[in-house]
Amino acid sequence: MSGNRRRPKLQKLPSAWDLKRARRIAERFVGELADTCHQIAIAGSIRREKATVSDIEIVCEPILSRPPGAASQGKMFDEPADDVPLRAWAFGQRLKTIAAAEDIPFDFKLKADGRPEKAGQRYILFQHETGLKIDLFVVRPPASWGALLAIRTGPADFSRLLVTSIDSGGAMPAGMICDRGALWSVAPSPVVGPYDTGTEAYHGKPVAEPERIKTDTEDEFFAALDMRTLPPPKRDPDKLRDQLAEQRRQRLANAAQRERNRNHD
C-alpha cells in the first residue's frame, strides 16, 4: 500500500506550476482513471486556463457495478447476484493500484501515520510526486455532473455567487437551493417535509420535500439559474456580481413601477 511506498525526497516546491505542466500532470491522472468512470474532467484553474496553477481539481462519475465473483445467497455459479449492491468497486481498486505502483507518480496525500488524509466517498485527496495537490470530486447521488462540474470549475467567488440566493445578491433563483452537489426546488409549505437538506427552512419558512432539478450537463445547470453558460476562462466573479446587482436594481425598479400603477388604478 501507499504507506510503504518509497518516494524520492522532495526539494523545495514551487507555490504554483505553469499551466502547460499542470495540465500534463492532470491529463496523466485522468488517463489512469478514465476507464473506470462514465465521465471524468479537469476542472478548477486548469479548465479556466489560468497562467499558473496551485492545485489540480478533477470531477469524476465512477462506473457502478458488482465486483467479479460477487456471490449471492441462494445463487449458484454465474447467476447474477442481484442483491449485491452496485458500488464503484473498480474505481476504488484503481485508486489503490495508482497509489501502490512504483512507476505511477501519484499517491494519496498521507497523514504522518501513513494513512490517506482524505479518502471519502465524495472527495479524495491525491498528490503528484512533485507535491502538486490533486482534489478528486466524486459525483455520487444525489449529486449531478452538471452542478458539480460548474461549481468545481470556479473560481471560488464565482461559484459562491452561483449558490447564493438572489435575495442575498447571488444568482440562485427564489425557491431553489444547491445542496450535496445538486439543485433542488424548495416550495414553501405549512409543514416541514421529511427530507433533511441540512437547512431547516427556506428564508425562515418551512419547506415541503425538495424536488431534485435535472442538471446532467453544465448547460442545464446554468439554464436552471436563468443564465447562459459562460466559457470557463470568462467566469469572472466581479463581472457576475455587477451583472447581478444591475438585475436586482431592475427588479426593484419594475416592482416600484407596478406598485405605482396599482395605486394609480
CYANA upper distance limits for C-alpha pairs under 8 A (distance plus 0.5 A):
  1 MET  CA      5 ARG  CA      7.15
  1 MET  CA     96 LYS  CA      7.82
  1 MET  CA     99 ALA  CA      7.53
  1 MET  CA    100 ALA  CA      5.55
  2 SER  CA     96 LYS  CA      8.32
  2 SER  CA     99 ALA  CA      5.76
  2 SER  CA    100 ALA  CA      5.42
  2 SER  CA    107 ASP  CA      7.07
  2 SER  CA    108 PHE  CA      7.62
  2 SER  CA    114 GLY  CA      8.13
  3 GLY  CA    110 LEU  CA      8.12
  3 GLY  CA    114 GLY  CA      5.11
  3 GLY  CA    115 ARG  CA      7.02
  4 ASN  CA    114 GLY  CA      8.38
  5 ARG  CA    100 ALA  CA      7.01
  5 ARG  CA    102 GLU  CA      7.87
  7 ARG  CA    129 GLU  CA      8.06
  8 PRO  CA    129 GLU  CA      8.38
 10 LEU  CA    129 GLU  CA      8.42
 10 LEU  CA    130 THR  CA      7.33
 10 LEU  CA    131 GLY  CA      8.08
 13 LEU  CA    130 THR  CA      7.73
 13 LEU  CA    131 GLY  CA      7.53
 15 SER  CA     54 SER  CA      6.74
 16 ALA  CA     52 THR  CA      6.39
 16 ALA  CA     53 VAL  CA      5.71
 16 ALA  CA     54 SER  CA      4.87
 16 ALA  CA     55 ASP  CA      8.18
 17 TRP  CA     21 ARG  CA      7.22
 17 TRP  CA     22 ALA  CA      6.52
 17 TRP  CA     52 THR  CA      5.94
 17 TRP  CA     53 VAL  CA      5.58
 17 TRP  CA     54 SER  CA      6.74
 18 ASP  CA     22 ALA  CA      6.71
 18 ASP  CA     51 ALA  CA      6.53
 18 ASP  CA     52 THR  CA      5.02
 18 ASP  CA     53 VAL  CA      6.58
 19 LEU  CA     23 ARG  CA      6.44
 19 LEU  CA     46 ILE  CA      6.98
 19 LEU  CA     49 GLU  CA      7.46
 19 LEU  CA     50 LYS  CA      7.07
 19 LEU  CA     51 ALA  CA      5.79
 19 LEU  CA     52 THR  CA      5.77
 19 LEU  CA     53 VAL  CA      6.49
 20 LYS  CA     24 ARG  CA      6.90
 21 ARG  CA     25 ILE  CA      6.95
 22 ALA  CA     26 ALA  CA      6.66
 22 ALA  CA     46 ILE  CA      7.95
 22 ALA  CA     53 VAL  CA      7.15
 22 ALA  CA     56 ILE  CA      7.89
 23 ARG  CA     27 GLU  CA      6.48
 23 ARG  CA     46 ILE  CA      6.97
 24 ARG  CA     28 ARG  CA      6.71
 25 ILE  CA     29 PHE  CA      6.91
 25 ILE  CA    128 HIS  CA      8.15
 26 ALA  CA     30 VAL  CA      6.65
 26 ALA  CA     42 ILE  CA      7.46
 26 ALA  CA     56 ILE  CA      7.13
 26 ALA  CA     58 ILE  CA      8.48
 27 GLU  CA     31 GLY  CA      6.51
 27 GLU  CA     42 ILE  CA      8.26
 28 ARG  CA     32 GLU  CA      6.96
 29 PHE  CA     33 LEU  CA      7.28
 29 PHE  CA    106 PHE  CA      8.20
 30 VAL  CA     34 ALA  CA      6.28
 30 VAL  CA     40 ILE  CA      7.47
 30 VAL  CA     41 ALA  CA      7.87
 30 VAL  CA     42 ILE  CA      8.23
 30 VAL  CA     58 ILE  CA      8.42
 31 GLY  CA     35 ASP  CA      8.48
 32 GLU  CA     94 ARG  CA      8.47
 32 GLU  CA     98 ILE  CA      8.09
 33 LEU  CA     37 CYS  CA      7.30
 33 LEU  CA     91 PHE  CA      7.63
 33 LEU  CA     94 ARG  CA      7.42
 33 LEU  CA     95 LEU  CA      8.24
 34 ALA  CA     38 HIS  CA      8.42
 34 ALA  CA     39 GLN  CA      8.00
 34 ALA  CA     40 ILE  CA      7.02
 36 THR  CA     62 PRO  CA      6.44
 36 THR  CA     63 ILE  CA      6.24
 36 THR  CA     90 ALA  CA      6.59
 36 THR  CA     91 PHE  CA      5.67
 36 THR  CA     94 ARG  CA      8.26
 37 CYS  CA     60 CYS  CA      7.11
 37 CYS  CA     61 GLU  CA      5.97
 37 CYS  CA     62 PRO  CA      4.48
 37 CYS  CA     63 ILE  CA      5.36
 37 CYS  CA     91 PHE  CA      7.66
 38 HIS  CA     60 CYS  CA      8.27
 38 HIS  CA     61 GLU  CA      6.09
 38 HIS  CA     62 PRO  CA      6.29
 38 HIS  CA     63 ILE  CA      6.02
 39 GLN  CA     60 CYS  CA      6.16
 39 GLN  CA     61 GLU  CA      5.72
 39 GLN  CA     62 PRO  CA      7.71
 40 ILE  CA     58 ILE  CA      7.69
 40 ILE  CA     59 VAL  CA      6.21
 40 ILE  CA     60 CYS  CA      4.61
 40 ILE  CA     61 GLU  CA      6.76
 41 ALA  CA     58 ILE  CA      6.27
 41 ALA  CA     59 VAL  CA      5.96
 41 ALA  CA     60 CYS  CA      6.92
 42 ILE  CA     46 ILE  CA      7.51
 42 ILE  CA     47 ARG  CA      6.66
 42 ILE  CA     56 ILE  CA      8.20
 42 ILE  CA     57 GLU  CA      6.65
 42 ILE  CA     58 ILE  CA      5.06
 42 ILE  CA     59 VAL  CA      6.96
 43 ALA  CA     47 ARG  CA      5.44
 43 ALA  CA     48 ARG  CA      8.15
 43 ALA  CA     56 ILE  CA      8.12
 43 ALA  CA     57 GLU  CA      5.70
 43 ALA  CA     58 ILE  CA      5.82
 43 ALA  CA     59 VAL  CA      7.11
 43 ALA  CA    149 LEU  CA      7.30
 43 ALA  CA    152 ARG  CA      6.60
 43 ALA  CA    153 THR  CA      5.11
 44 GLY  CA     48 ARG  CA      7.00
 44 GLY  CA     56 ILE  CA      7.25
 44 GLY  CA     57 GLU  CA      5.69
 44 GLY  CA     58 ILE  CA      8.04
 44 GLY  CA    152 ARG  CA      6.39
 44 GLY  CA    153 THR  CA      4.67
 44 GLY  CA    154 GLY  CA      6.30
 44 GLY  CA    155 PRO  CA      7.50
 45 SER  CA     49 GLU  CA      6.56
 45 SER  CA     50 LYS  CA      6.00
 45 SER  CA     53 VAL  CA      6.71
 45 SER  CA     56 ILE  CA      8.06
 45 SER  CA     57 GLU  CA      8.35
 45 SER  CA    153 THR  CA      7.49
 45 SER  CA    154 GLY  CA      7.93
 45 SER  CA    155 PRO  CA      7.77
 46 ILE  CA     50 LYS  CA      6.61
 46 ILE  CA     53 VAL  CA      7.25
 46 ILE  CA     56 ILE  CA      7.71
 47 ARG  CA    153 THR  CA      7.18
 47 ARG  CA    232 PRO  CA      6.83
 47 ARG  CA    233 PRO  CA      7.91
 48 ARG  CA    153 THR  CA      7.65
 48 ARG  CA    232 PRO  CA      5.18
 48 ARG  CA    233 PRO  CA      4.71
 48 ARG  CA    234 LYS  CA      8.13
 48 ARG  CA    235 ARG  CA      8.27
 49 GLU  CA    232 PRO  CA      8.36
 49 GLU  CA    233 PRO  CA      6.50
 50 LYS  CA    233 PRO  CA      8.14
 54 SER  CA    132 LEU  CA      7.87
 54 SER  CA    133 LYS  CA      8.36
 55 ASP  CA    132 LEU  CA      6.48
 55 ASP  CA    133 LYS  CA      5.58
 55 ASP  CA    134 ILE  CA      6.58
 55 ASP  CA    135 ASP  CA      8.08
 56 ILE  CA    132 LEU  CA      7.98
 56 ILE  CA    133 LYS  CA      6.67
 56 ILE  CA    134 ILE  CA      5.15
 56 ILE  CA    135 ASP  CA      6.54
 57 GLU  CA    134 ILE  CA      6.39
 57 GLU  CA    135 ASP  CA      5.25
 57 GLU  CA    136 LEU  CA      6.61
 57 GLU  CA    137 PHE  CA      8.04
 57 GLU  CA    152 ARG  CA      7.79
 57 GLU  CA    153 THR  CA      8.44
 58 ILE  CA    134 ILE  CA      7.93
 58 ILE  CA    135 ASP  CA      6.68
 58 ILE  CA    136 LEU  CA      5.46
 58 ILE  CA    137 PHE  CA      6.60
 59 VAL  CA    136 LEU  CA      6.53
 59 VAL  CA    137 PHE  CA      5.30
 59 VAL  CA    138 VAL  CA      6.50
 59 VAL  CA    139 VAL  CA      7.69
 59 VAL  CA    148 LEU  CA      7.89
 59 VAL  CA    149 LEU  CA      6.79
 59 VAL  CA    152 ARG  CA      8.08
 60 CYS  CA    136 LEU  CA      7.86
 60 CYS  CA    137 PHE  CA      6.84
 60 CYS  CA    138 VAL  CA      5.67
 60 CYS  CA    139 VAL  CA      6.52
 61 GLU  CA    138 VAL  CA      6.38
 61 GLU  CA    139 VAL  CA      5.36
 61 GLU  CA    140 ARG  CA      7.68
 61 GLU  CA    145 TRP  CA      7.82
 62 PRO  CA     88 ALA  CA      6.35
 62 PRO  CA     91 PHE  CA      6.65
 62 PRO  CA    138 VAL  CA      7.90
 62 PRO  CA    139 VAL  CA      7.97
 63 ILE  CA     87 ARG  CA      8.48
 63 ILE  CA     88 ALA  CA      6.30
 63 ILE  CA     90 ALA  CA      8.17
 63 ILE  CA     91 PHE  CA      7.74
 64 LEU  CA     86 LEU  CA      5.97
 64 LEU  CA     87 ARG  CA      5.33
 64 LEU  CA     88 ALA  CA      5.06
 64 LEU  CA     89 TRP  CA      7.71
 65 SER  CA     86 LEU  CA      5.23
 65 SER  CA     87 ARG  CA      5.95
 65 SER  CA     88 ALA  CA      6.83
 65 SER  CA     89 TRP  CA      7.48
 65 SER  CA     90 ALA  CA      8.38
 66 ARG  CA     70 ALA  CA      7.07
 66 ARG  CA     84 VAL  CA      7.27
 66 ARG  CA     85 PRO  CA      7.24
 66 ARG  CA     86 LEU  CA      5.65
 66 ARG  CA     87 ARG  CA      6.80
 66 ARG  CA     89 TRP  CA      7.72
 67 PRO  CA     89 TRP  CA      6.89
 67 PRO  CA     90 ALA  CA      8.07
 69 GLY  CA     78 ASP  CA      8.32
 70 ALA  CA     81 ALA  CA      6.84
 70 ALA  CA     84 VAL  CA      7.54
 71 ALA  CA     75 LYS  CA      7.63
 71 ALA  CA     76 MET  CA      8.40
 71 ALA  CA     81 ALA  CA      6.42
 71 ALA  CA     84 VAL  CA      8.18
 72 SER  CA     76 MET  CA      8.41
 72 SER  CA     81 ALA  CA      5.47
 72 SER  CA     82 ASP  CA      8.00
 72 SER  CA     83 ASP  CA      7.18
 72 SER  CA     84 VAL  CA      7.20
 75 LYS  CA     79 GLU  CA      6.60
 75 LYS  CA     80 PRO  CA      8.26
 75 LYS  CA     81 ALA  CA      7.59
 88 ALA  CA     92 GLY  CA      6.76
 89 TRP  CA     93 GLN  CA      6.60
 90 ALA  CA     94 ARG  CA      6.59
 91 PHE  CA     95 LEU  CA      6.86
 92 GLY  CA     96 LYS  CA      7.03
 93 GLN  CA     97 THR  CA      6.72
 94 ARG  CA     98 ILE  CA      6.59
 95 LEU  CA     99 ALA  CA      6.76
 96 LYS  CA    100 ALA  CA      6.66
 97 THR  CA    101 ALA  CA      6.49
 98 ILE  CA    104 ILE  CA      6.74
 98 ILE  CA    106 PHE  CA      7.01
 98 ILE  CA    107 ASP  CA      7.27
 99 ALA  CA    104 ILE  CA      8.16
 99 ALA  CA    106 PHE  CA      6.50
 99 ALA  CA    107 ASP  CA      4.72
 99 ALA  CA    108 PHE  CA      6.64
100 ALA  CA    107 ASP  CA      7.90
105 PRO  CA    128 HIS  CA      6.29
105 PRO  CA    129 GLU  CA      5.79
106 PHE  CA    126 PHE  CA      7.36
106 PHE  CA    127 GLN  CA      6.22
106 PHE  CA    128 HIS  CA      5.10
106 PHE  CA    129 GLU  CA      6.42
107 ASP  CA    126 PHE  CA      6.11
107 ASP  CA    127 GLN  CA      6.16
107 ASP  CA    128 HIS  CA      7.17
107 ASP  CA    129 GLU  CA      8.06
108 PHE  CA    116 PRO  CA      6.06
108 PHE  CA    117 GLU  CA      7.89
108 PHE  CA    124 ILE  CA      8.49
108 PHE  CA    125 LEU  CA      6.60
108 PHE  CA    126 PHE  CA      4.73
108 PHE  CA    127 GLN  CA      6.64
109 LYS  CA    116 PRO  CA      6.26
109 LYS  CA    117 GLU  CA      6.19
109 LYS  CA    118 LYS  CA      7.90
109 LYS  CA    125 LEU  CA      6.33
109 LYS  CA    126 PHE  CA      5.44
109 LYS  CA    127 GLN  CA      6.10
109 LYS  CA    133 LYS  CA      8.35
110 LEU  CA    114 GLY  CA      5.92
110 LEU  CA    115 ARG  CA      5.88
110 LEU  CA    116 PRO  CA      4.94
110 LEU  CA    117 GLU  CA      5.51
111 LYS  CA    115 ARG  CA      5.94
111 LYS  CA    116 PRO  CA      6.54
111 LYS  CA    117 GLU  CA      5.72
116 PRO  CA    125 LEU  CA      8.37
117 GLU  CA    125 LEU  CA      7.46
118 LYS  CA    123 TYR  CA      7.55
118 LYS  CA    124 ILE  CA      5.81
118 LYS  CA    125 LEU  CA      5.74
119 ALA  CA    123 TYR  CA      6.86
119 ALA  CA    124 ILE  CA      4.88
119 ALA  CA    125 LEU  CA      6.91
120 GLY  CA    124 ILE  CA      6.36
121 GLN  CA    138 VAL  CA      7.52
121 GLN  CA    140 ARG  CA      8.03
122 ARG  CA    137 PHE  CA      6.35
122 ARG  CA    138 VAL  CA      5.16
122 ARG  CA    139 VAL  CA      7.31
122 ARG  CA    140 ARG  CA      6.93
123 TYR  CA    135 ASP  CA      7.73
123 TYR  CA    136 LEU  CA      6.19
123 TYR  CA    137 PHE  CA      5.29
123 TYR  CA    138 VAL  CA      6.48
124 ILE  CA    135 ASP  CA      6.79
124 ILE  CA    136 LEU  CA      5.57
124 ILE  CA    137 PHE  CA      7.19
124 ILE  CA    138 VAL  CA      8.48
125 LEU  CA    133 LYS  CA      7.81
125 LEU  CA    134 ILE  CA      6.43
125 LEU  CA    135 ASP  CA      5.58
125 LEU  CA    136 LEU  CA      6.65
126 PHE  CA    133 LYS  CA      6.60
126 PHE  CA    134 ILE  CA      5.34
126 PHE  CA    135 ASP  CA      6.94
126 PHE  CA    136 LEU  CA      7.90
127 GLN  CA    131 GLY  CA      6.26
127 GLN  CA    132 LEU  CA      5.96
127 GLN  CA    133 LYS  CA      4.88
127 GLN  CA    134 ILE  CA      5.66
128 HIS  CA    132 LEU  CA      5.67
128 HIS  CA    133 LYS  CA      7.01
128 HIS  CA    134 ILE  CA      7.78
139 VAL  CA    143 ALA  CA      6.04
139 VAL  CA    144 SER  CA      6.69
139 VAL  CA    145 TRP  CA      6.70
139 VAL  CA    148 LEU  CA      7.67
139 VAL  CA    181 GLY  CA      8.22
140 ARG  CA    144 SER  CA      8.05
142 PRO  CA    180 ARG  CA      7.37
142 PRO  CA    181 GLY  CA      7.67
142 PRO  CA    182 ALA  CA      6.93
143 ALA  CA    147 ALA  CA      7.96
143 ALA  CA    148 LEU  CA      7.48
143 ALA  CA    180 ARG  CA      6.32
143 ALA  CA    181 GLY  CA      4.74
143 ALA  CA    182 ALA  CA      5.20
144 SER  CA    148 LEU  CA      6.70
144 SER  CA    181 GLY  CA      6.69
144 SER  CA    182 ALA  CA      6.01
144 SER  CA    214 LYS  CA      8.29
144 SER  CA    215 THR  CA      6.60
144 SER  CA    216 ASP  CA      6.22
145 TRP  CA    149 LEU  CA      6.42
145 TRP  CA    215 THR  CA      7.52
145 TRP  CA    216 ASP  CA      5.76
145 TRP  CA    217 THR  CA      6.67
145 TRP  CA    218 GLU  CA      8.14
146 GLY  CA    150 ALA  CA      6.61
146 GLY  CA    215 THR  CA      5.66
146 GLY  CA    216 ASP  CA      5.32
146 GLY  CA    217 THR  CA      4.38
146 GLY  CA    218 GLU  CA      4.60
146 GLY  CA    219 ASP  CA      7.84
146 GLY  CA    220 GLU  CA      7.42
146 GLY  CA    221 PHE  CA      6.26
147 ALA  CA    151 ILE  CA      6.70
147 ALA  CA    181 GLY  CA      6.48
147 ALA  CA    182 ALA  CA      6.28
147 ALA  CA    183 LEU  CA      7.63
147 ALA  CA    215 THR  CA      6.60
147 ALA  CA    216 ASP  CA      8.01
147 ALA  CA    217 THR  CA      7.91
147 ALA  CA    218 GLU  CA      6.95
147 ALA  CA    221 PHE  CA      6.15
148 LEU  CA    152 ARG  CA      6.46
148 LEU  CA    181 GLY  CA      5.76
148 LEU  CA    182 ALA  CA      7.77
149 LEU  CA    153 THR  CA      6.46
149 LEU  CA    218 GLU  CA      7.46
150 ALA  CA    154 GLY  CA      7.51
150 ALA  CA    159 SER  CA      8.11
150 ALA  CA    218 GLU  CA      6.49
150 ALA  CA    221 PHE  CA      8.13
151 ILE  CA    159 SER  CA      5.66
151 ILE  CA    162 LEU  CA      8.32
152 ARG  CA    159 SER  CA      8.07
153 THR  CA    159 SER  CA      8.48
153 THR  CA    232 PRO  CA      7.61
154 GLY  CA    158 PHE  CA      6.40
154 GLY  CA    159 SER  CA      5.79
154 GLY  CA    235 ARG  CA      7.98
155 PRO  CA    159 SER  CA      6.74
155 PRO  CA    235 ARG  CA      7.78
155 PRO  CA    236 ASP  CA      8.16
155 PRO  CA    237 PRO  CA      8.01
156 ALA  CA    160 ARG  CA      6.55
157 ASP  CA    161 LEU  CA      6.81
157 ASP  CA    237 PRO  CA      6.24
158 PHE  CA    162 LEU  CA      6.95
158 PHE  CA    235 ARG  CA      7.32
158 PHE  CA    236 ASP  CA      6.98
158 PHE  CA    237 PRO  CA      4.86
158 PHE  CA    240 LEU  CA      7.82
159 SER  CA    163 VAL  CA      7.05
160 ARG  CA    164 THR  CA      6.65
160 ARG  CA    170 GLY  CA      8.36
161 LEU  CA    169 GLY  CA      8.12
161 LEU  CA    170 GLY  CA      5.10
161 LEU  CA    171 ALA  CA      6.37
161 LEU  CA    172 MET  CA      8.29
161 LEU  CA    237 PRO  CA      8.06
161 LEU  CA    240 LEU  CA      8.47
161 LEU  CA    241 ARG  CA      8.04
162 LEU  CA    170 GLY  CA      6.65
162 LEU  CA    171 ALA  CA      5.48
162 LEU  CA    172 MET  CA      6.39
163 VAL  CA    170 GLY  CA      7.41
163 VAL  CA    171 ALA  CA      7.25
163 VAL  CA    172 MET  CA      6.04
163 VAL  CA    177 ILE  CA      7.53
163 VAL  CA    178 CYS  CA      6.42
164 THR  CA    168 SER  CA      7.08
164 THR  CA    169 GLY  CA      7.56
164 THR  CA    170 GLY  CA      4.93
164 THR  CA    171 ALA  CA      6.67
164 THR  CA    172 MET  CA      6.03
165 SER  CA    169 GLY  CA      7.14
165 SER  CA    170 GLY  CA      5.52
165 SER  CA    171 ALA  CA      6.60
165 SER  CA    172 MET  CA      4.93
165 SER  CA    173 PRO  CA      6.68
165 SER  CA    174 ALA  CA      7.10
165 SER  CA    176 MET  CA      8.35
165 SER  CA    177 ILE  CA      8.08
166 ILE  CA    170 GLY  CA      5.05
166 ILE  CA    171 ALA  CA      5.63
166 ILE  CA    172 MET  CA      5.70
166 ILE  CA    173 PRO  CA      6.00
166 ILE  CA    174 ALA  CA      6.87
167 ASP  CA    174 ALA  CA      7.89
169 GLY  CA    241 ARG  CA      8.32
169 GLY  CA    244 LEU  CA      7.28
169 GLY  CA    245 ALA  CA      7.44
169 GLY  CA    248 ARG  CA      8.28
170 GLY  CA    241 ARG  CA      8.15
170 GLY  CA    244 LEU  CA      7.33
171 ALA  CA    225 LEU  CA      7.11
171 ALA  CA    244 LEU  CA      7.34
172 MET  CA    176 MET  CA      6.99
172 MET  CA    177 ILE  CA      7.45
172 MET  CA    225 LEU  CA      6.48
173 PRO  CA    225 LEU  CA      6.69
175 GLY  CA    185 SER  CA      6.37
175 GLY  CA    186 VAL  CA      5.57
175 GLY  CA    187 ALA  CA      6.43
175 GLY  CA    188 PRO  CA      8.23
175 GLY  CA    202 TYR  CA      8.13
176 MET  CA    183 LEU  CA      7.51
176 MET  CA    184 TRP  CA      6.09
176 MET  CA    185 SER  CA      5.08
176 MET  CA    186 VAL  CA      6.03
177 ILE  CA    183 LEU  CA      6.35
177 ILE  CA    184 TRP  CA      5.85
177 ILE  CA    185 SER  CA      7.16
177 ILE  CA    186 VAL  CA      7.61
178 CYS  CA    182 ALA  CA      6.08
178 CYS  CA    183 LEU  CA      5.04
178 CYS  CA    184 TRP  CA      6.68
179 ASP  CA    183 LEU  CA      6.96
179 ASP  CA    184 TRP  CA      7.83
179 ASP  CA    197 THR  CA      7.19
182 ALA  CA    212 ARG  CA      7.57
182 ALA  CA    213 ILE  CA      7.92
182 ALA  CA    215 THR  CA      8.01
183 LEU  CA    212 ARG  CA      6.46
183 LEU  CA    213 ILE  CA      5.86
183 LEU  CA    214 LYS  CA      8.15
183 LEU  CA    215 THR  CA      7.89
183 LEU  CA    221 PHE  CA      8.44
184 TRP  CA    210 PRO  CA      6.18
184 TRP  CA    211 GLU  CA      5.81
184 TRP  CA    212 ARG  CA      4.94
184 TRP  CA    213 ILE  CA      5.90
185 SER  CA    210 PRO  CA      5.86
185 SER  CA    211 GLU  CA      5.56
185 SER  CA    212 ARG  CA      6.88
185 SER  CA    213 ILE  CA      7.17
186 VAL  CA    202 TYR  CA      7.87
186 VAL  CA    207 VAL  CA      6.55
186 VAL  CA    208 ALA  CA      7.05
186 VAL  CA    209 GLU  CA      7.57
186 VAL  CA    210 PRO  CA      5.25
186 VAL  CA    211 GLU  CA      7.29
187 ALA  CA    207 VAL  CA      6.26
187 ALA  CA    208 ALA  CA      6.38
187 ALA  CA    209 GLU  CA      8.47
187 ALA  CA    210 PRO  CA      7.60
188 PRO  CA    202 TYR  CA      7.99
188 PRO  CA    205 LYS  CA      7.08
188 PRO  CA    206 PRO  CA      6.55
188 PRO  CA    207 VAL  CA      5.00
188 PRO  CA    208 ALA  CA      6.67
189 SER  CA    205 LYS  CA      8.21
189 SER  CA    206 PRO  CA      6.17
189 SER  CA    207 VAL  CA      5.31
189 SER  CA    208 ALA  CA      5.66
190 PRO  CA    206 PRO  CA      6.64
190 PRO  CA    207 VAL  CA      7.82
190 PRO  CA    208 ALA  CA      8.49
191 VAL  CA    206 PRO  CA      6.52
191 VAL  CA    207 VAL  CA      7.26
191 VAL  CA    208 ALA  CA      7.19
192 VAL  CA    200 GLU  CA      8.25
192 VAL  CA    201 ALA  CA      8.07
192 VAL  CA    206 PRO  CA      5.46
192 VAL  CA    207 VAL  CA      5.66
192 VAL  CA    208 ALA  CA      6.12
192 VAL  CA    209 GLU  CA      8.07
193 GLY  CA    207 VAL  CA      6.80
193 GLY  CA    208 ALA  CA      5.04
193 GLY  CA    209 GLU  CA      5.17
194 PRO  CA    208 ALA  CA      8.48
194 PRO  CA    209 GLU  CA      6.87
195 TYR  CA    209 GLU  CA      5.84
195 TYR  CA    210 PRO  CA      7.65
196 ASP  CA    200 GLU  CA      7.90
200 GLU  CA    206 PRO  CA      7.58
200 GLU  CA    207 VAL  CA      8.49
201 ALA  CA    205 LYS  CA      5.58
201 ALA  CA    206 PRO  CA      5.16
201 ALA  CA    207 VAL  CA      6.28
202 TYR  CA    206 PRO  CA      6.90
202 TYR  CA    207 VAL  CA      6.84
214 LYS  CA    220 GLU  CA      7.72
214 LYS  CA    221 PHE  CA      8.41
215 THR  CA    219 ASP  CA      8.35
215 THR  CA    220 GLU  CA      5.39
215 THR  CA    221 PHE  CA      5.42
215 THR  CA    224 ALA  CA      8.42
216 ASP  CA    220 GLU  CA      7.15
216 ASP  CA    221 PHE  CA      8.14
217 THR  CA    221 PHE  CA      6.96
218 GLU  CA    222 PHE  CA      6.73
218 GLU  CA    229 THR  CA      7.70
219 ASP  CA    223 ALA  CA      6.47
219 ASP  CA    228 ARG  CA      8.07
219 ASP  CA    229 THR  CA      6.27
220 GLU  CA    224 ALA  CA      6.60
221 PHE  CA    225 LEU  CA      7.19
222 PHE  CA    226 ASP  CA      6.79
222 PHE  CA    227 MET  CA      5.55
222 PHE  CA    228 ARG  CA      6.51
222 PHE  CA    229 THR  CA      6.21
223 ALA  CA    227 MET  CA      5.89
223 ALA  CA    228 ARG  CA      6.89
223 ALA  CA    229 THR  CA      8.09
230 LEU  CA    234 LYS  CA      6.70
230 LEU  CA    235 ARG  CA      6.77
231 PRO  CA    235 ARG  CA      7.33
235 ARG  CA    240 LEU  CA      8.37
236 ASP  CA    240 LEU  CA      6.76
237 PRO  CA    241 ARG  CA      6.41
238 ASP  CA    242 ASP  CA      6.73
239 LYS  CA    243 GLN  CA      6.60
240 LEU  CA    244 LEU  CA      6.56
241 ARG  CA    245 ALA  CA      6.61
242 ASP  CA    246 GLU  CA      6.71
243 GLN  CA    247 GLN  CA      6.76
244 LEU  CA    248 ARG  CA      6.61
245 ALA  CA    249 ARG  CA      6.75
246 GLU  CA    250 GLN  CA      6.70
247 GLN  CA    251 ARG  CA      6.67
248 ARG  CA    252 LEU  CA      6.74
249 ARG  CA    253 ALA  CA      6.63
250 GLN  CA    254 ASN  CA      6.59
251 ARG  CA    255 ALA  CA      6.59
252 LEU  CA    256 ALA  CA      6.60
253 ALA  CA    257 GLN  CA      6.69
254 ASN  CA    258 ARG  CA      6.69
255 ALA  CA    259 GLU  CA      6.72
256 ALA  CA    260 ARG  CA      6.75
257 GLN  CA    261 ASN  CA      6.67
258 ARG  CA    262 ARG  CA      6.73
259 GLU  CA    263 ASN  CA      6.75
260 ARG  CA    264 HIS  CA      6.57
261 ASN  CA    265 ASP  CA      6.71
